[in-house]
Amino acid sequence: MTELSASMKTHAIDMDGRSPGVALRSLIIGLTAFLTVVDLFAMQAILPSLTRHYDVTPAAMGVAVNASTVGMAAASLVVGFLSPLIDRRLGILVSLVLLAIPTTLLASAPDLVTFTFLRVLQGLCMASAFALTLTHLGEQCSTMDAGGAFAAYITGNVASNLIGRLMSAALVDTFGLASNFYCFALLNLAGAVLVYFTIRQVKPMQAMPTTQSPFAATVAHWRDPSLRAAYAIGFCILFAFVGTFTFVNFVLVRAPLSLGRMDLGLVYFVFAPSVVTTLFAGRAVARFGTRPVLWGALALAAVGLPLMLSSHLAPVLTGMVLVGVGTFFAQASATGFVGQAAHDNRGVASGTYLACYFFGGLVGSAVLGQLFDRLGWIACVAGVGVSLALAAVLTTHLKLPSNRGETPMMPAKTAD
């Protein structure tokens, strides 16, 4: 670890060109992302087990598991406002250390209310670390390096969806529910150790005075039709993602598919293609433009929906692959657009986008959970389709100001 720290310092980022040690840096960035958000969706793989443990409906358990998105939405807004005052390295470190506390306590949560509250606390810590890391990358990476750095971070996020679910299913199947939470708490602390040794002490980049207060900037951003549309698209993306990958678990364990716990975990190899494809989001947007790429990604996800209604496993898995690839690609593109479209206070704009994104996950869990409980899987999938269609309509409003050139500040470089 000491050598790794020395290597990172040796390969200090040159703000005017491409930094050396790109492969090592990308690995560290991706691993940091993985350890930051590995808790977020891992529990979706054990939803049936949690539902039996707490003796509740799938909809109630789905809301409880996805309650972390409430904390993430709130923390994204707060960090966006206070970002100029927060030391990046210290903030990320404290967030990851504190994250281990509610993660550990989940192992002994006596009821669903306590479980839900602890998931909200997890979300607060995860989003704080997530948002501060993104801000740190935007400030410290050169123009040439930024696209790769953000792509590496989002790829680590995608990988956490795959590996976190696999780990969760394996741990619960072998050692029981409590072991799952203890293991993930250790991963949170490992993330704090990694950050301690690899992120240098740097001051928040607020030397350049902004023309607006954070509140005034937020109001201005909401008045911008393009940013407003981007926020709504983020809402729709996680609405669709959570609705799909929360309730498909119950379909997979029921007849006629009837998968076991470990088989259910292995199903999440469907995220493996997304780990690769998300890396190309920035290049795709640079070549074809934000709107065409978003439309293509949303259409790809929509094609996967009817496949998941099949009574055979192969089409269902294919549908899950397409929804995963499409939604992650769309998320990378929309995130990049926000970074380009905000005139001022980009941290505030990014925080607002993340808040809308995570809030969409909670609403998706609640609304689609009710559809699933009352009307079944077909109605749930139809609700996901409506969300994707709405996001496609909103994409028509994404336009960059004519005076803003195209720069690779985010994994998705916008060009319309």
C-alpha positions, -999 to 999 in steps of 0.1 A, spaced: 0 0 0 29 23 7 44 17 -27 10 24 -42 8 57 -25 43 66 -36 34 56 -72 3 78 -71 23 108 -59 50 102 -84 24 101 -112 8 134 -101 -18 146 -124 -7 172 -149 -36 197 -152 -25 206 -188 -21 172 -204 -24 135 -201 -10 121 -168 13 91 -167 3 59 -149 -31 60 -165 -37 22 -161 -28 23 -124 -49 54 -118 -79 39 -136 -77 7 -115 -76 27 -83 -105 50 -93 -126 20 -103 -118 1 -71 -127 32 -50 -160 34 -68 -166 -3 -62 -159 -1 -25 -180 31 -21 -213 18 -36 -210 -20 -33 -237 -19 -6 -262 0 -28 -278 -28 -48 -261 -59 -35 -292 -68 -13 -314 -70 -44 -299 -105 -49 -312 -116 -15 -346 -99 -16 -366 -132 -14 -345 -142 17 -351 -108 34 -388 -109 25 -391 -143 43 -369 -132 72 -391 -101 80 -423 -118 68 -434 -88 46 -446 -84 10 -422 -80 -19 -433 -43 -23 -426 -35 13 -392 -52 13 -383 -35 -20 -390 -1 -6 -369 -9 25 -339 -22 6 -341 8 -18 -345 33 10 -308 40 7 -318 61 -23 -335 86 1 -302 92 19 -283 94 -13 -307 120 -27 -305 141 4 -267 138 7 -262 146 -30 -280 180 -25 -262 188 7 -227 179 -6 -235 199 -38 -242 230 -17 -213 226 7 -188 212 -17 -166 244 -18 -161 241 20 -154 203 23 -119 189 21 -122 161 -5 -99 135 10 -112 140 46 -148 140 35 -145 107 15 -126 91 44 -151 100 70 -180 90 48 -166 55 42 -157 49 78 -191 60 90 -207 38 63 -194 7 80 -215 15 111 -251 12 97 -238 -17 75 -228 -36 106 -260 -28 125 -281 -42 96 -270 -77 107 -291 -74 138 -319 -51 127 -350 -64 146 -377 -52 123 -384 -36 89 -385 0 103 -351 -3 118 -338 -20 86 -352 9 65 -337 36 87 -303 20 86 -305 18 48 -312 55 47 -281 61 68 -261 40 44 -273 61 15 -262 93 32 -227 80 37 -224 64 2 -237 95 -16 -213 118 3 -183 97 -7 -196 93 -42 -203 130 -48 -170 141 -33 -150 117 -53 -166 128 -86 -159 164 -76 -123 156 -68 -118 139 -102 -133 168 -120 -110 192 -102 -78 172 -104 -79 155 -138 -66 172 -169 -89 179 -198 -75 149 -217 -77 125 -187 -111 135 -173 -131 113 -196 -111 82 -188 -112 90 -151 -150 94 -149 -155 63 -171 -133 43 -148 -153 55 -118 -187 46 -134 -172 13 -145 -163 5 -109 -199 14 -100 -212 -10 -126 -188 -37 -114 -202 -33 -79 -236 -42 -92 -223 -75 -105 -198 -85 -78 -218 -71 -49 -248 -92 -58 -227 -124 -64 -210 -119 -30 -243 -112 -12 -260 -143 -26 -229 -165 -18 -226 -152 17 -262 -156 26 -264 -191 10 -233 -203 29 -232 -184 62 -266 -167 67 -279 -132 65 -258 -116 92 -225 -126 76 -235 -106 45 -236 -73 64 -204 -79 84 -185 -86 52 -198 -55 34 -188 -34 65 -153 -47 61 -154 -37 24 -164 -1 34 -134 1 57 -112 -12 30 -124 17 8 -114 41 35 -79 26 37 -76 28 -1 -86 65 -1 -62 73 27 -32 59 8 -41 70 -27 -59 104 -27 -36 133 -20 -45 162 3 -58 190 -19 -78 221 -11 -113 225 -26 -110 245 -58 -130 275 -48 -103 300 -56 -123 311 -86 -153 331 -72 -187 320 -85 -212 346 -97 -241 330 -78 -248 315 -44 -256 278 -44 -293 285 -38 -294 310 -67 -275 286 -89 -300 258 -81 -329 281 -91 -311 291 -123 -304 254 -131 -341 245 -126 -351 273 -150 -328 259 -177 -350 236 -199 -321 214 -208 -309 208 -172 -345 203 -161 -349 176 -187 -316 160 -177 -327 158 -141 -360 142 -151 -341 117 -174 -320 107 -144 -351 102 -124 -366 79 -151 -334 59 -156 -331 48 -120 -369 44 -118 -366 18 -146 -334 2 -133 -347 -3 -98 -381 -15 -110 -365 -41 -132 -337 -55 -110 -357 -54 -77 -388 -73 -87 -373 -96 -113 -357 -115 -83 -392 -127 -72 -399 -138 -107 -367 -158 -109 -373 -177 -77 -409 -186 -85 -422 -213 -109 -415 -219 -137 -380 -206 -133 -376 -216 -97 -339 -206 -91 -321 -212 -58 -303 -185 -38 -269 -192 -53 -283 -195 -88 -300 -161 -83 -267 -146 -74 -250 -161 -105 -278 -146 -127 -262 -112 -121 -234 -120 -144 -259 -102 -167 -241 -70 -156 -207 -82 -170 -213 -67 -205 -222 -34 -189 -188 -32 -172 -173 -32 -207 -198 -12 -227 -201 17 -202 -164 26 -209 -174 35 -245 -202 60 -235 -179 90 -238 -166 81 -272 -201 73 -285 -214 107 -274 -184 125 -289 -191 109 -322 -228 108 -324 -241 134 -299 -259 131 -266 -294 128 -279 -288 100 -305 -268 80 -279 -295 84 -252 -322 74 -276 -302 43 -287 -295 33 -251 -331 37 -240 -343 18 -270 -319 -10 -262 -332 -12 -227 -368 -12 -240 -361 -41 -264 -351 -62 -233 -384 -57 -215 -407 -81 -234 -380 -108 -232 -382 -107 -194 -418 -118 -197 -408 -152 -210 -412 -184 -190 -378 -196 -201 -345 -185 -184 -324 -176 -215 -348 -149 -229 -352 -134 -194 -314 -132 -189 -310 -117 -224 -336 -91 -215 -318 -83 -182 -285 -78 -201 -301 -54 -225 -318 -34 -198 -285 -32 -178 -264 -21 -208 -290 4 -219 -296 21 -185 -259 23 -176 -251 38 -210 -279 63 -206 -268 72 -171 -232 79 -183 -245 100 -211 -269 120 -190 -243 126 -163 -219 140 -188 -245 163 -203 -251 179 -169 -214 186 -164 -214 204 -198 -247 222 -196 -242 239 -162 -229 275 -167 -218 279 -131 -217 259 -99 -213 225 -116 -211 208 -82 -246 221 -74 -259 209 -108 -243 175 -103 -257 172 -68 -292 181 -80 -290 156 -108 -279 128 -84 -307 138 -60 -332 134 -88 -316 102 -100 -317 85 -66 -352 98 -58 -363 81 -90 -350 49 -76 -371 52 -45 -403 62 -64 -397 33 -88 -394 8 -60 -426 21 -44 -448 26 -75 -436 -5 -94 -438 -25 -61 -474 -18 -58 -480 -28 -95 -461 -60 -89 -480 -69 -57 -514 -60 -71 -513 -67 -108 -482 -89 -114 -449 -88 -133 -464 -78 -166 -478 -46 -151 -445 -39 -135 -426 -43 -168 -452 -20 -185 -444 6 -158 -407 3 -166 -415 8 -203 -435 40 -196 -405 54 -177 -381 46 -206 -405 62 -231 -408 93 -210 -370 96 -208 -368 93 -246 -393 122 -250 -374 143 -225 -342 137 -244 -355 160 -272 -349 190 -248 -312 183 -243 -294 211 -260 -261 228 -251 -257 266 -252 -242 276 -285 -213 293 -268 -202 261 -250 -177 239 -269 -174 202 -265 -148 192 -239 -142 158 -223 -150 167 -188 -172 137 -181 -174 102 -194 -201 112 -218 -190 142 -238 -220 160 -252 -223 170 -287 -257 177 -304 
